[in-house]
Amino acid sequence: MNIDSNQLTELLARIYAAADQTDDEKKFPEKAFQWLANAGLLAVTLPGHQLDQQLPRTSGLLQLLKRIGAANLSVGRVYEGHINALSLVQHYGTSTQKKTWFADANQYNRLFSVWNTQANDGVKIHFIGNGRYRLEGSKTFCSGAGRIQRPLVTGQLVGAPNEGWQMCIIPTESVPEIPQDDRFWQPLGMRASISYKLDFTGVELDEEDLLGKPDDYYRQPYFSGGAIRFAAVQLGGAEALFDATRSFLASMGRTDDAFQRMRLAEMACLIESGNQWLNTAGMKTDEWQASGTNADKLVAYANMTRTSIEEICLRMMPLAERSVGARGLMRPLPFERIHRDLTFYLRQPAPDATLIDIGRFVLDNHANAHELWD
């Protein structure tokens, strides 16, 4: 199924209008994901579909993620996790696994996600013999907890001939109910993503539930290169601030103010810079998929994209605040919610290490600046 521009605009307007109804630690945007499923967007990256990830269409996917993020950052976060999980299936799944899991998304509208973050009580996957495995331990920040039917969970594989960091996909209807700790989830923003802590102890899986080989999850450029997807969702939040700021100023009759025009001009420049980063990152990802060479260069560029869009968003927020003032930061106007959600979502892991990795690449690469990214 293909969705045209007008249909997508109408769909995202509905998601945007409903965003404040689920701004709660215990409410999941069920309607939004039903609308996305009805539009065929849960399967949009699968083979033969509109944004088939095997084809050079990464820029289109990034623009879709950005627009969903602009409608609701929590929806964008969970949707990006769904796309991420299906991408990992495409890269590492067997033909049988792909057939099964792609049908889950395409025919049954089942939601996928990737749950990798953990604390000291993290997940271990014990081999118990006869092709069976038993999980022990917990994951934190499990976005869509209780609503994801096919969570991709990682853990330390132990007791098997080959050990390491193993991916598995849990068929939730075939295992006992997974205990969740919603007390863990008391965030500044992104409330509707309901990213609880889940305890997988006692869950048993078969061999076909394991995805890829140990340590495949961290293979590059897929691991770090995927940062461009969440960066796209984040830029959507910045665009939502821009649109809401402009609408607010028009409603207040303040569009002729020279200082407001200066701030909106700066915001417009920042957004366009972000779009240039996304489009180029998408193009370079497609080029790498065609050639399979220079993965380190693609990772460095993805890290630059992530870092630059974070900075763009951080500069956008105070500009919007100054433009709308205290009046604009009152509910039910959307600024307060978008600001909280974007602030929280920008806190992605290891930002300093990401910058160091960029610096390492450019110092180890002796090409002139004008050809460094050719």
C-alpha positions in Angstrom: 0.0 0.0 0.0 1.2 3.5 -0.9 0.2 6.6 1.0 0.2 9.9 -0.9 1.2 13.3 0.4 -2.3 14.5 1.1 -3.3 11.3 3.0 -0.1 11.6 5.0 -0.7 15.2 5.9 -4.2 14.4 7.0 -3.1 11.5 9.1 -0.3 13.5 10.8 -2.7 16.3 11.5 -4.9 13.8 13.4 -1.9 12.5 15.4 -0.8 16.1 16.2 -4.3 17.0 17.4 -4.5 14.0 19.7 -1.1 14.3 21.2 -2.2 16.1 24.4 -4.7 13.3 25.2 -1.9 10.9 25.9 0.6 13.2 27.7 0.6 10.9 30.6 3.0 8.2 32.0 0.3 5.5 31.8 -1.3 6.4 28.4 -0.1 5.0 25.1 -1.2 6.6 21.8 -3.2 3.6 20.7 -5.2 5.5 18.2 -2.1 7.0 16.5 -0.6 3.5 15.9 -3.9 2.2 14.7 -4.0 5.0 12.1 -0.4 4.3 11.1 -1.3 0.6 10.7 -4.4 1.4 8.6 -2.2 3.6 6.3 0.2 0.7 5.8 3.0 2.6 7.5 4.0 -0.3 9.9 5.1 -2.2 6.7 6.4 0.7 4.7 10.1 -0.4 4.7 9.4 -4.0 3.9 10.4 -5.6 0.5 8.1 -4.4 -2.2 6.7 -1.5 -0.2 7.0 2.3 -0.6 10.2 2.8 1.3 11.7 -0.7 0.8 14.9 -0.6 2.8 16.7 -2.6 0.2 16.3 0.2 -2.2 18.0 3.7 -2.2 15.2 5.4 -0.3 16.7 6.3 3.0 16.2 10.1 2.6 12.5 9.4 2.1 12.4 7.3 5.3 14.1 10.1 7.2 11.6 12.6 6.0 8.7 10.4 7.1 10.3 9.9 10.5 10.7 13.6 10.8 7.1 14.3 10.0 5.8 11.7 12.5 8.1 13.3 15.1 6.6 16.7 14.3 3.2 15.3 15.0 4.1 13.6 18.3 7.6 12.9 19.5 6.5 9.9 21.6 4.8 8.3 18.6 7.9 9.1 16.6 10.1 7.4 19.2 8.1 4.2 19.2 7.7 4.2 15.4 11.5 4.6 14.9 12.0 1.6 17.2 9.6 -0.4 15.1 11.5 0.6 11.9 14.9 -0.2 13.6 13.8 -3.7 14.6 12.6 -4.5 11.1 15.9 -3.2 9.7 17.8 -5.6 12.0 15.5 -8.5 10.8 16.3 -7.5 7.2 20.1 -7.5 7.9 20.4 -10.6 10.2 17.3 -12.8 9.8 17.1 -16.1 8.0 14.6 -16.3 5.1 12.2 -18.1 7.3 12.4 -15.5 10.0 12.0 -12.7 7.5 8.8 -14.3 6.1 7.4 -14.7 9.6 8.3 -11.4 11.1 7.5 -9.3 8.0 4.1 -11.0 8.0 3.7 -10.0 11.6 4.1 -6.3 10.6 2.4 -6.4 7.2 -0.6 -8.7 7.8 -1.2 -8.5 11.5 -0.1 -4.9 12.3 2.1 -6.1 15.1 4.4 -3.5 16.6 8.2 -4.2 16.9 10.7 -2.4 19.0 14.4 -2.6 20.2 15.0 -2.9 23.9 18.7 -2.8 24.6 19.2 -0.5 27.6 19.8 -2.0 31.0 21.2 -1.5 34.4 23.1 -3.8 36.8 20.3 -6.4 36.6 20.5 -6.7 32.8 19.4 -9.6 30.6 21.2 -12.9 30.3 20.1 -15.5 27.7 20.9 -19.0 29.1 21.2 -21.9 26.7 19.3 -24.8 28.4 19.7 -27.4 25.7 17.7 -28.9 22.9 17.4 -25.6 21.1 15.8 -23.8 24.1 16.9 -20.7 25.9 15.8 -19.0 29.2 16.0 -15.3 29.9 17.0 -13.8 33.2 17.1 -10.1 34.1 15.6 -6.7 33.1 15.6 -4.0 30.6 15.0 -0.3 31.2 13.5 2.4 28.9 11.3 -0.2 27.1 9.3 2.2 24.9 5.8 0.9 24.2 5.9 -1.5 27.2 3.0 -3.8 27.2 2.0 -2.6 23.7 4.9 -4.1 21.6 3.9 -7.5 20.4 7.4 -8.3 18.9 10.1 -6.7 21.1 13.7 -7.3 20.0 15.5 -7.8 23.3 19.3 -8.1 23.6 21.3 -10.0 26.3 24.4 -11.8 27.1 24.2 -15.3 25.7 25.7 -17.8 28.1 26.2 -21.6 28.1 26.1 -21.9 24.3 29.0 -22.9 22.1 29.2 -19.3 20.9 28.7 -16.6 23.5 28.2 -12.8 23.2 25.6 -10.1 22.9 22.6 -11.9 21.4 19.4 -10.5 19.8 16.1 -12.3 20.2 12.5 -11.4 19.3 9.9 -12.4 21.8 6.5 -13.6 20.6 4.6 -12.0 23.5 1.4 -14.1 23.1 3.4 -17.3 23.6 5.1 -16.4 26.9 3.8 -15.6 30.3 2.9 -11.9 31.0 6.2 -10.0 31.4 6.2 -8.0 34.7 6.6 -4.3 34.3 7.7 -1.6 36.7 5.9 1.6 35.7 7.3 3.4 38.8 10.6 3.5 36.9 9.0 5.8 34.3 8.6 9.3 35.8 10.2 11.4 33.1 10.3 15.1 32.2 8.9 14.4 28.8 8.1 11.7 26.3 5.5 10.4 28.8 3.3 8.7 26.2 6.1 6.4 25.1 5.5 4.5 28.4 9.2 3.4 28.5 8.9 1.1 31.6 11.3 -1.3 33.1 10.5 -4.9 32.2 11.7 -8.2 33.9 12.1 -11.0 31.4 13.2 -13.6 34.0 11.7 -17.0 33.2 10.8 -16.2 29.5 11.7 -19.3 27.4 12.5 -19.1 23.7 13.3 -21.5 20.8 16.2 -21.3 18.4 14.1 -19.5 15.8 13.4 -16.7 18.2 17.1 -15.8 18.2 18.1 -13.2 15.6 21.6 -13.2 14.1 24.8 -14.4 15.7 26.3 -13.2 19.0 27.6 -9.6 18.7 25.8 -8.9 15.4 23.9 -6.1 17.2 27.0 -3.9 17.4 28.2 -4.5 13.9 28.9 -1.3 12.0 27.7 0.7 10.2 24.3 -0.5 11.2 24.6 0.2 14.9 25.9 3.8 14.9 24.6 4.6 11.4 21.0 4.1 12.7 21.4 7.4 14.7 20.2 9.3 11.7 16.7 7.9 12.2 16.3 9.2 15.8 17.9 12.5 14.7 15.2 12.8 12.0 12.5 12.3 14.7 14.2 15.0 16.8 14.3 17.5 13.9 10.6 16.9 13.6 10.2 18.2 17.1 12.1 21.3 16.1 9.9 21.8 13.1 6.8 21.5 15.3 8.2 24.3 17.5 8.8 26.4 14.4 5.2 25.9 13.1 3.6 26.5 16.4 5.6 29.6 17.1 4.7 31.1 13.7 1.0 30.3 14.3 1.1 31.8 17.8 2.6 35.0 16.6 0.0 35.3 13.8 -2.8 34.8 16.3 -1.4 37.6 18.5 -0.8 40.0 15.6 2.9 40.1 16.2 4.3 39.1 12.8 5.4 42.7 12.0 7.7 42.9 15.0 11.3 43.1 13.8 12.8 41.1 16.6 10.3 38.3 16.0 11.2 38.3 12.4 14.9 37.9 13.3 14.2 35.0 15.6 12.0 33.2 13.1 14.6 33.8 10.4 17.2 32.1 12.6 14.9 29.2 13.3 14.2 28.8 9.6 17.9 28.7 8.9 18.5 26.1 11.6 15.7 23.8 10.3 17.0 24.0 6.7 20.4 23.1 8.0 18.9 20.1 9.7 17.2 19.0 6.5 20.4 19.3 4.6 22.1 17.0 7.1 19.3 14.5 6.8 19.2 14.5 3.1 23.0 14.1 2.8 23.1 11.4 5.4 20.3 9.5 3.6 22.2 9.8 0.3 25.5 8.5 1.9 23.7 5.6 3.5 22.3 4.6 0.1 25.7 4.9 -1.5 27.2 2.7 1.2 24.5 0.1 0.7 25.4 0.0 -3.0 29.2 -0.2 -2.5 29.6 -1.8 1.0 32.9 0.1 1.4 34.2 2.7 4.0 31.8 1.9 6.8 33.9 4.0 9.1 33.2 7.1 7.0 29.4 6.4 7.1 29.5 6.0 10.8 31.4 9.3 11.2 28.9 11.1 9.0 26.0 9.6 10.9 27.6 10.8 14.2 28.0 14.3 12.7 24.4 14.3 11.7 23.2 13.2 15.1 25.4 15.8 16.8 24.5 18.7 14.5 20.8 18.0 14.8 21.0 17.9 18.6 22.7 21.3 18.5 20.0 22.6 16.1 17.2 21.5 18.4 18.9 23.0 21.5 19.2 26.3 19.7 15.6 26.2 18.5 14.0 25.8 21.9 15.1 29.1 23.5 14.3 31.0 20.3 10.8 29.6 20.4 10.4 30.4 24.1 11.5 34.0 23.6 9.1 34.4 20.8 6.0 33.2 22.6 6.9 34.3 26.1 5.1 33.1 29.2 1.7 33.3 27.6 2.7 30.8 24.9 4.1 28.3 27.5 0.7 27.7 29.1 -1.4 24.6 28.4 -3.4 23.8 26.3 -0.9 25.4 23.8 1.6 22.7 22.5 4.9 24.5 23.4 5.2 23.2 26.9 4.7 19.6 25.9 6.9 19.7 22.8 9.6 21.4 24.8 9.5 18.7 27.5 9.4 15.9 25.0 12.3 17.3 22.9 14.5 18.0 25.9 14.1 14.5 27.1 14.4 12.8 23.7 17.7 14.7 22.9 19.4 12.9 25.8 20.7 10.0 23.7 23.5 7.8 24.9 27.2 8.8 24.8 27.2 12.2 23.2 30.7 13.0 24.2 32.0 9.6 23.0 30.3 10.3 19.7 32.2 13.6 19.3 35.5 11.8 20.1 34.8 9.2 17.4 34.2 12.0 14.8 37.5 13.6 15.9 39.3 10.2 15.7 38.1 9.7 12.1 39.0 13.1 10.8 42.4 13.0 12.4 43.2 9.5 11.1 42.0 10.5 7.6 44.5 12.5 5.7 42.2 13.6 2.8 41.9 17.4 2.3 38.8 18.9 3.8 37.0 19.4 0.5 37.2 15.7 -0.3 36.9 14.2 3.2 33.3 13.0 2.7 33.5 12.2 -1.1 
